[in-house]
Structures are given as structure tokens and as C-alpha cells.
Amino acid sequence: MKTNIALVCLFNNYSRNVSKLLGDKLDMFYVDIEDMLDFELGDMDHIRDVLGDVEGEKYINKSRSKVVDSICSFENTVITFSPSVLFDKKTYKKVTQSCYVVYLQISPKH
């Protein structure tokens, strides 16, 4: 059963604000996938410098998958994702199985 909400948006600051507001309104926990990755991995540019671009990216993607698995096991949580996180088929499947996925679209003011 799905107990989480995943918000996906190109503009991370916007999705963070919406996620925090939604979490407060629905009395749900809030998690930003990018914050969790920063916490787990630290400086991703440094990882790429040490391991090289290709191997560094592989390591980051593997770590991202583990973080997503962990977060998706939470319950009653609003999770903010950037669209790039969902490019991996395994990650996409995990997120869609455990979360109601909402894609946020922003239109410029006229």
C-alpha cells in the first residue's frame, strides 16, 4: 500500500517549498532526496575527481539507488525528487510502487 507522496519538479526550491507545506498540512514527514544524497556522499564533485567521471557517476548512481530504497521504505512521508533521479528504471519502479507520484509544473508569470 502506498503511504508516501513523491513530488517531482525541475525547480528544486519550488518543490521543496511545496513539499514542506504539504507535509505540514497532512501531518507527514518531509525528505528531500538531494539533501539525503549530500548527507550520504558529501561532495559529489570530489567523488568524480577521485574516481573519474565515468566511475564516479556509477558510484553516485549506485549510492542514489540505495538512498531511494531507504527513503521509499519510510511511511507517511512527502519526498522531493528531481526528475533525473527517476531516469533509472529500477529507481522509477521503486518510487512508483511506494509513492503517489505528483509532477509539478511551473509556468512563468505573464
C-alpha positions, 0 to 999 in steps of 0.5 A, spaced: 500 500 500 502 506 498 503 511 504 508 516 501 507 522 496 513 523 491 513 530 488 517 531 482 519 538 479 525 541 475 525 547 480 528 544 486 526 550 491 519 550 488 518 543 490 521 543 496 517 549 498 511 545 496 513 539 499 514 542 506 507 545 506 504 539 504 507 535 509 505 540 514 498 540 512 497 532 512 501 531 518 507 527 514 514 527 514 518 531 509 525 528 505 528 531 500 532 526 496 538 531 494 539 533 501 539 525 503 544 524 497 549 530 500 548 527 507 550 520 504 556 522 499 558 529 501 561 532 495 559 529 489 564 533 485 570 530 489 567 523 488 568 524 480 575 527 481 577 521 485 574 516 481 573 519 474 567 521 471 565 515 468 566 511 475 564 516 479 557 517 476 556 509 477 558 510 484 553 516 485 548 512 481 549 506 485 549 510 492 542 514 489 539 507 488 540 505 495 538 512 498 531 511 494 530 504 497 531 507 504 527 513 503 521 509 499 521 504 505 519 510 510 511 511 511 507 517 511 512 521 508 512 527 502 519 526 498 522 531 493 525 528 487 528 531 481 526 528 475 533 525 473 533 521 479 527 517 476 531 516 469 533 509 472 528 504 471 529 500 477 529 507 481 522 509 477 519 502 479 521 503 486 518 510 487 512 508 483 510 502 487 511 506 494 509 513 492 503 517 489 507 520 484 505 528 483 509 532 477 509 539 478 509 544 473 511 551 473 509 556 468 512 563 468 508 569 470 505 573 464 
